[in-house]
């Protein structure tokens, strides 16, 4: 069996910081002289000892002199600190990571450099294990648990993507299940916005980030990352989450290859191993979600993290509706469009009042009007630089909780109708979308219902 289909080995760590981790403390990671045990960093952090190291730097545990608070400090290795491009990337992207305010992103508390010029960043110290360790030690997760963890990570990713940060190295080892003081747990995304650039001579292990423009871990890289595309965007993170979700529920990886070249060929040219072949009990809807994440053409994937989250929310309720509402809000505030959820066969029915006839009395016919395109322009066609609007022509009927039609409109696409529905007040609880021909309403195509507890719209199938 090839490595890509073997469960990975991992060393358990009970106390790990945000970036620790490819090497456990006993591996012999040696901090730079300025970060040796007993050293005082920045005049306020006393170093207690090493935690681990990666291709870019070393992580040490330290304690704040005045607050007596434990923190993690990551600094560049001496050989990396001598390269101006790496130093600039380290500092710039650390500052970007500090902009992510989500509780699901590791908090970067300080960024600076010691007198010798070696840069460092101070982060919260986490107690727990990453998801890679959990899968290795305890086996695959339940589907509901895996979806919950991916949705938690998606909350941090939504904030990152909204400000233009692409993680580029999402994997179970960078999703950390941290223990809170009260005993509850929370998923934290590690290495946020920090490009892992290894130096020449590193191991050829496939899971190690390499020195070139292919920033990431090969088995989780999207096709465009493997091809070193200059315009890698948030859809590469969508791809990686598809691989992560697959591995969390199966303990295996969707692409096979005996070595790195074969693995790259599989990712670039072959379909993933069907989820049903390795997890026969997995619902087909989950396979459909993962398959869409793993489309070679990124235009065929989910176009943003909110679209992925709202489909995952259909497979498991739990806290997912509230998570999706938060994710969608962040993505919309960033000016991105969100396509409606996929109407999976057998989707969960949302109890809503039975609608009465949605046709207004003959004496007072409803005046149909065309919805303006996004951005409020009265001129038809897509926004400059935006996605092309495919004219589909749908007739939308919006009803309130009493089942009374409050509005009817024509739209050029289901996406436009869904965006409009999302902008309406809470009194509108249902949207029926029909085919439309020359102003005449045709067959019912799909119905969306608003969850009363969250306001989130979901497909309603009978």
N, C-alpha and C positions, 0 to 999 in steps of 0.2 A: 504494500500500500504506500502511495507517495506521501510526502510530508504534508502536502496541502490537504490531505484527508486524514491526517493523524492528529489526535489531540495534542496540543502543545504542552511541553514540560514547563513548569514554573516553580519558582521558589516562594514559599509563603512568607509574607511579611506582615507583622501585626501592626506596625507603626510605620507608615510610609508617607512621604510628602508628595506634593503635586507632580513632580517629574521623576521621582526616584525610580528608578526602576528596572532597568534592564539588568542591573547587577546589585545583589543584596549586600548589606554592610560587610559581611565576612569575606567578600570577594577581594578585598584589598584596594578599594578605591582610595586614592591618596589625594586629598585636597591640596590646592596651591598653598604656599607658605602663609599667605595672608589669611587663609581659612583653616589653618591647623587648629586642633583642639586647644582651647584656652585663649585663642586670638579674639580680639574685640573688633568687630566689623562696623564701620560707620559710627563708631563711638558709642554704640548702644546695644549691639548684639554680641553675646559671648558664645563662641562656637563650642558645642559639646562633642561633636563627632560626626563622621560621615554617615550618610544614609545609602547612597548609591550613585550611579553614574550612567550617562548615556553617551551617544556619539558626540554631542555638543559640549557637555559640561559635567560638573560634579555637584551633587546636592549634599548639604550638611544640615544637621540639626543645630539650632541655636536658641538662646534664651534672651529675651529683652531684659536689659539690666534693671530698669525701673519697674516695668510692669510684671516681670517674672513670667512672661508669656512665651510659650514655645512657638517657634516659627521654623520654616524651612528656607534655606538660602541656596540658590543655585548660582554658580559662577562658571565662567568659561574655563576650559582647560588652557594651560599656558600656551600650547601650540596653536589653539584656536584663537586665543586672545591676541596673537600676533598678526592676525589678518584683519585689516580694517573693514573689509566687507562683512565679515562675520560679526564683528563687534557692533557695527552699525545696525545690522539686521537684528541682533540680539536686543539692543536697546530700543530700537524703533518698534519692534513687534511686542516687546514687553509692555511698552506704553499703550499699544493698541489693546493688549489683553486686559490692561487695567480699566479699559472703558466698558468692559462687559460687566454689568451690574447684577446679572442673574445669580440667584443663590446656587444654581447648578454649574456655575463656572468657578474655578479656583480663584480666590482673591489674591491679587498682586498688590502688596502693601507698599513697596518701595523699590526703586530702581536707581542704581548709582554705580560708582566704580571706586575701587580702593586706590591708594596712592601709586601703586605700581602700574595702574592702568587697567587691571582686570575688572571687567564689569560684573555686576551681580544683581539679582533681584530677590526680594524678600516676599515670601508667600505664606499663606496659612498652612499649618501642618495638619495632615489628615490622619485619622485613625480608622483602619479598615483594610479592605482588599479590593483589587481591581477585578473587573468581570472576567478577565482571562484566567486569573487565579481561581476564581470561583468555579468556572466551567471545568477547568483541569482537575480541581480537587473534588468537586461535588457532582459533576456531570452537567448535561444540558439543562437549561432553565425551562420552566413551564412557559407556554406561549403567553399567558397573561402577564407573567413576571417580566418576560423579555420585552413585551410591548410597553409596559410601564417604565422600564429602565430607558428604553429608546426615546420615549416621549419626554422623560425628564431631561435627557441629554438634548433633545430638540428645543427645549425652552432656552437653553444657553446658546445653541446654534442660531436660533431666530434672532437674538440680540446681536450676535456676531455678524451674521449675514446682513442684517439691517444697516450696519456701519461699514460694510465692505470687507469684513475679515472672513477668509476661508481657512478652515482648520488644516486641511490637506493631509492629516495623519490620524483620522478617526479609526479606532480599533478597540476591541474589548480591553486591551491593556491600558488604554487612555480613558476608559470610563471607570471611575473609582466609586465603589459603594462605601461611603463614609458613615461612621457611626456618630450620631448626635449625642450630646450629653444626656438627654432624656432616654436614650435607648433606641430611638427611631433611626432610620437610615435614609440617606439621600445620595443620589447619583451626582457626581461631580465630573465635569469634562476636564481632563488634564492636558498639558502642553498646548494651551489655547493660543493660537496665533504664533507659536514659537516654531520657526522652521528648524528642523533637525538636520544639520549639515555635518556629515561625518568627514573626517580627513582621510587622505590617501593612506592605503595600507590597512584599512579596517577589514574585519571579517567579511567574507563573501556571503555570509548568512542572508537568506532572502528577506528576512524580516527586519533587517537593519537599514535605516535610511542612508542614502548614498550621496556622494559629492557630485552633483550636477544639478540640472534644473528639475529632475524628477524628485520633488520633495514629497516624502511619504513613505509608507511601508508597502512593498510591491504587491503582496496578496490582497491588499485593500485599495490599491490604486485604480482609478478609473482609466479607461483607454486613453483619454486625452492627457492624463498625467504621465502614463507610460511613454507617450509620444512626445513628452516635454513641450506640450502646447503652451504658448505664451499667455493664452487667455483662459486659463483654468478658473472656473468660477464656483459658486455655491453648489452647482449640480454635481461636482465631484464629491462633495460631502454627502449628497443624496446617495450616490453610488456606494460610498463606503458604508453608510448606514444599512444599505441592503445586504452587504456582505456581513456586517456585524450581526444583524438580526438573524440571518441564516445560521451563523456560527453559534449564536446564543441558544437557539432552539434545537440544534443538531449536534453540536460539538465538532462539526466538520466545516469545510470551506466549499464554496460553490464552484470553484475552478480548480482543475487538476493539472499537475505538471511535475515531472521528476526533477527538474532544475529550473533556474530562473528563465532561460530562454523559452522553454516549453510552457512555463506558466504564463509568460507574456503573450505567447501565441494564443493560448486558451482564452485569456482575458480579451484579447483584441479580435478574435475570430470565431470563437465557439460559444454556444449558449451555456448557461450555468447547468450544473447537474440538477435535475428536477427535485424540488423539495419533497415531493411525494415519494421519490425513490429512496430517500434516507429518513423520512419522517412520515410514514403512511397516515398517521392520525392528524396531521396538520390540515387545517381547513383550506380549501382551494383559494379562498379569499386572501389568506396570508401569502400563498404562493404567487397570487396575482400582484400583490403589493411589492413583494421582493423582486419579481420579474420586471416590473415597471422601473424599479430603482436601478436594475442592472441592464438597462437598454444601452447598447453600444453608442447609439446616437443620443446625445444628451437632450436634444429637442424632444425626444420621446419619453424622457423620464419625467418625474414630478418636477415642476419648474421652480418650486421653492419648498421650504421645509414645512410650511403650513399645509400644502396640498398632501404631503405624505402623512402628516399628523392627523388630519381629519379622516383619512382612510383607515389609519390604524385605530382611531377611536371607534370605528364601527365594529371592530373585531373584539373589543373589550371595553366595557364602560368604566368601571372603577372611578378613578379620578380623571380619566382621560378627557371628558368634555371640558372641564375647567382648564386643563392644560392647553387644549386646542384653542379655546377662546383667547387665552393669553398669547399663544404663538401667532394666531391670526391677527390679533390687534397689532403686534409688533411689526409683522410683515406688511400689513396694510398701511401703517403709519410711515413705513419706509417707501411708500408709493408703488408697491408691487401688487399686481392682480393675483387673485386666488381663484382657480377654477373650482367648480363645485365638486363635492365628494363623488367618488365612483359609486354608482347604484348597483352594488353587488346583489346577485340573487340571494334571497334569504336574509337581507339586512334586517337588523332589529327594528321592529315596528315601534314607533313612538305614539303613545296614546294621545290623540287629539280629538276635539269635538267633531262629530259627523257634520260635514259641510252641507248646508242647504243649497238649493239651486243657486249657482253662482252667476246667473244671468239676470241683469237688471230688468224691471218691468218695462213693457213695450212703450209706455207713456214717457219713460225717462231713460232712453237708451244710454249705455255707457259710451262715451266718446273715446275711441281708440287713438293713441298717439304714439309716435316713434320715440323711444328713449334716446336722449342725446348720448353721443359716444363719451367714453371716459375723458375726464378733464373739462367737461362742460362745453366743449366746442359744438357749434351747430353744424359744422361741416362734417360730412361723413368721412369714413376711412380711419385707418389706424393713426395713433399718435406718431409724430416723427421720432424715429429711433425705437419705437415700441413694437410689440409683436403684431403681425398682420392679423386682422380680424377676419375670420372665415364666416361669410354670410350663411346663416343656417335658417333664419327666420322662424322664431318661436313666438307663440302667443301666451302670455303669462297672466294668470288670474290670482290675485292676492286676496286672502280672506282673513277675517278676524276670528277671535275665539268663539263667537256665536255662529260661525259658518257663513257670515254675510260677506259677499264680495265687496271689497273697499276700493279696488282699483283693477284695471285691465290695461295691459300695454303690449306693444309689439317690440321685439328685440331682434337684433341681427344674429345673436348667438345665445346659447345657454349660459355661457360665461358672463355675458352682459346682464342677463336676467338675474343670475345668482348674485352678482355684485350689487345690483339694484336692491334685491331682497335684503341683503346684508346691511344696507344703509337705512332700512325702514325701522320705525319704532317698534316697541315690544307688543303693541296691539295687533300687529300682523303676525299670524302664527303659521300660515300655510301658503305655499306657492305651487300652483299647478301649471305645468308647462306643456303646451299643446303644439302640434305642428301647425303651421300657418301658411295658407296659400291665398295670395291676392286679397288679403284682409279677412279671409274666412278661417275660422278656427277648425282644426282637424282633430286627429286622434290625440288622446292624452299620452305624452311621452314619459314624463317623470314628475313626481311630487316631492317637494321638500317641506319638512316640518321643523319648526323652531322648538328646541328643547326649552321648556318653561323655566327650568332651574338654572340654565346657563346662557340661553339666548342663541346657542349654536345651532346652525341649520344642518339637517341630516336627510338623506334620501328616505322616503317612506314607501316601502314596497309591500304589496299584498300577497 
